[in-house]
């Protein structure tokens, strides 16, 4: 029996790095085990925030990868704001500077009001034409689009409208409820168009997948349809077979971007107010922040007299990130302090869990991340302002660290493995195929 075929439309694909790549890279890696042959459609020359060649090893050797050129307004944006050609652009053209300049504000307004749904909109029309031609002689059984960027969904919508092929829309993040949506300075008409596009995708796709229960509840309430949850996860093959002992220092490690809305002020205050144990702790403490760190976060660290115990590490390839996590004493997970924080379920949470190190999370205690931490026994979540709770937790962890009893979490987290999650995905694809 020939494998069933699924066409996956994704903007992010190796050698691009980051969490947005890994979700579908890992699905593609394991789908053939469940009788599905993936075909990838991705830009030939997309604007990639980071490059990670270590991810290339996960691409199955015999799959088809289709690429076409894309035009994006990033070169124009860089000239407009006076940025260098090699500078990377943040999502939504948003700046991490303390005071964005007038030109940057204008650029954000243009992005929000003219590039709808996003800066990849000019790839929609040529992609639809290319895929319609390709599918005439290369039929597939299901189409999957994954966003953001949500232009991928618009491509899938137009292709399925003309072909009748079953379609699954996968939302790694919300659309109009994403944390920076309010910062795009949208006009009433632009806001209306964003919402209409979102409605078209969610209501017209044959099935919709989201990464967490909060987004599921929001979509089901708003659009009155069934939504499926398939979370992000971890790949067991990314982790060394041998056990790795934590470093001799008491290392609180964070992997990923720390933006202005992800600044754990309660943590800095808790560390700085540990009383008589402060000097002793500081002899062992290292704060290790791997990835981009906003100027507001660096200032808060300096204001709390923690600069001398803080290490800033540039972006690491994924294979090195895994070792960084396993070498930590405690792993720090900080959620955005924004209205949608309950539904934020960052991909690194699951890799943190697989590392076996205790997780200190800061975010809504009734959110999706807190629920999974409690279920897995992998860590504890504290409210954004719970200085005393964080302080007590650090004291407990430090005492265990000094006594040599701070051990790995051995509770099973297999239900969040990429293999198991791909099993869930393949079951959904099979249901669509046989419908």
Secondary structure, DSSP 8 states (H G I E B T S, - for coil): ---EEEEEE-S--TTB-SHHHHHHHHHHHHHGGGTEEEEEEEESS---S-B-GGGGGGS-TT-EEEEE----THHHHHHHHT--TT----GGG---SSS--HHHHHHHHHHHHHSSS-TTGGGHHHHHHHHHHHHHHS--SEEEEEESSTHHHHHHHHHHHHH--EEEEEESS-STTSTTGGGG---HHHHHHHHHHHHHHHHHSSEEEESSHHHHHHHHHHH-S--EE----B-GGGS-SS-----SSEEEEEES-B-GGG--HHHHHHHHT-GGGHHHHHHHEEEEEES-B-HHHHHHHHHTT-GGGEEEE----HHHHHHHHHH-SEEEEE---STTGGG---THHHHHHHHT-EEEEES-TTSHHHHHHHHHTSEEEE-TT-HHHHHHHHHHHHHHHHHT------S--GGGBHHHHHHHHHHHHHHHHH-
